[in-house]
Amino acid sequence: MSIRTSRTSGNAAVLIDHSRCSRCLLCVRVCKGMPLYFENGKIEVDQSRLFGCIACGQCVAICPLDAIKVEGRLLKPSDVVPIPLKENRAKFDEVFNLMFARRSIRDFREREVEQEVIDKILKAASCAPMGIPPSDVRVLVLNGKEKVNEFSKDFIDQMAKIRWMFSKFALWLMRPFLSKTDYELFKTFLTPVIDFLIEKKKQEEDWLLYGAPLAIGFFGGQASDPLDADIAATYASIAAESLGLGSCFIGTVPVFLKYGARKMKNKYKISPFKYGAWIIFGYSKYSYHQSIHRTFADVSYYQKS
Ligand SMILES: Cc1cc2nc3c(=O)[nH]c(=O)nc-3n(C[C@H](O)[C@H](O)[C@H](O)COP(=O)(O)O)c2cc1C
């Protein structure tokens, strides 16, 4: 049974060059969609086993003899390239230092982000794991301070239109349908934030996207896993950090865009989405001198009794 997504249906074709195959069976072991199996001394393909080939590419990537090609579900043989050498990959300390030095950046230099830098961020983000290939995450790039500012103004205008929904009276009406935590979140966070952003916009100040020179939205479509957009966005923020840029997630944008703002979605060509993440990027105006250790709410190890 093949898995349908918004971009594909059906299975990808698995082509095995039996003259190259050494029958090491690595491809069969890593194939979890189940189409590959070993019988009568040969690797066989049966697309009716479990999901058939979903084009995850595991078999192609593990084969030491380049004996397998997968074609379909938007994967092409030309997408498969030699893996980066181990000595060229970042080690833990480098990755950790990059992550530990990161801060959310909300003050930017008057410098646009170059197209080749944007391309690199997107290239890195597209490597993120996705629930079911091919990725159902769509990306909107607002390149340039002017476009980011236009979006921010449109967004705050949109918020102003639905401000009544967050009035004391509306919240009182909604109270029985909201959990205590959501009610508190609306009352103590969302409502004051909306009022603050509207007020600041009147003073020509952008406290939503902070005058950033680049904003990127990641939107997971109907076939995406709830986490796909967030994971791609996280990859993008780490890539940006490695390129000398700062970034900041802006949670308000996807929340509001998801539930309304039809006109805005039309203007910016944002298709309906289930889950989204929004990040601003730019060169930081300030340098930071300290890092901050943070903690999880809890880390527990299951103890077998
Ligand atoms: C999902 C998410 C949404 C966020 N939304 C906003 C936002 O709307 N505005 C903002 O200024 N910062 C936002 N942030 C940034 C957080 O405020 C920031 O990560 C937190 O204060 C910790 O600071 P640090 O990232 O410098 O460690 C968001 C972060 C996350 C992960």
PDBQT file of the ligand as one rigid body, heavy atoms in Angstrom, charges set to zero:
ROOT
HETATM    1  C1  LIG A 401       8.575  28.525  19.001  1.00  0.00    +0.000 C 
HETATM    2  C2  LIG A 401       9.222  29.819  19.381  1.00  0.00    +0.000 A 
HETATM    3  C3  LIG A 401       8.548  31.001  19.208  1.00  0.00    +0.000 A 
HETATM    4  C4  LIG A 401       9.151  32.226  19.524  1.00  0.00    +0.000 A 
HETATM    5  N1  LIG A 401       8.467  33.389  19.296  1.00  0.00    +0.000 NA
HETATM    6  C5  LIG A 401       9.070  34.561  19.542  1.00  0.00    +0.000 A 
HETATM    7  C6  LIG A 401       8.395  35.792  19.225  1.00  0.00    +0.000 A 
HETATM    8  O1  LIG A 401       7.271  35.789  18.736  1.00  0.00    +0.000 OA
HETATM    9  N2  LIG A 401       9.057  36.941  19.448  1.00  0.00    +0.000 N 
HETATM   10  C7  LIG A 401      10.322  36.972  19.991  1.00  0.00    +0.000 A 
HETATM   11  O2  LIG A 401      10.866  38.058  20.173  1.00  0.00    +0.000 OA
HETATM   12  N3  LIG A 401      10.980  35.819  20.295  1.00  0.00    +0.000 NA
HETATM   13  C8  LIG A 401      10.392  34.628  20.068  1.00  0.00    +0.000 A 
HETATM   14  N4  LIG A 401      11.061  33.446  20.337  1.00  0.00    +0.000 N 
HETATM   15  C9  LIG A 401      12.413  33.479  20.894  1.00  0.00    +0.000 C 
HETATM   16  C10 LIG A 401      12.416  33.160  22.372  1.00  0.00    +0.000 C 
HETATM   17  O3  LIG A 401      11.895  34.248  23.064  1.00  0.00    +0.000 OA
HETATM   18  C11 LIG A 401      13.848  32.835  22.794  1.00  0.00    +0.000 C 
HETATM   19  O4  LIG A 401      14.232  31.621  22.202  1.00  0.00    +0.000 OA
HETATM   20  C12 LIG A 401      13.972  32.716  24.310  1.00  0.00    +0.000 C 
HETATM   21  O5  LIG A 401      13.747  33.970  24.906  1.00  0.00    +0.000 OA
HETATM   22  C13 LIG A 401      15.341  32.215  24.723  1.00  0.00    +0.000 C 
HETATM   23  O6  LIG A 401      16.362  33.055  24.264  1.00  0.00    +0.000 OA
HETATM   24  P1  LIG A 401      17.573  32.515  23.377  1.00  0.00    +0.000 P 
HETATM   25  O7  LIG A 401      16.964  31.959  22.114  1.00  0.00    +0.000 OA
HETATM   26  O8  LIG A 401      18.426  33.696  23.146  1.00  0.00    +0.000 OA
HETATM   27  O9  LIG A 401      18.231  31.436  24.166  1.00  0.00    +0.000 OA
HETATM   28  C14 LIG A 401      10.469  32.232  20.044  1.00  0.00    +0.000 A 
HETATM   29  C15 LIG A 401      11.154  31.028  20.205  1.00  0.00    +0.000 A 
HETATM   30  C16 LIG A 401      10.544  29.834  19.885  1.00  0.00    +0.000 A 
HETATM   31  C17 LIG A 401      11.304  28.554  20.057  1.00  0.00    +0.000 C 
ENDROOT
TORSDOF 0
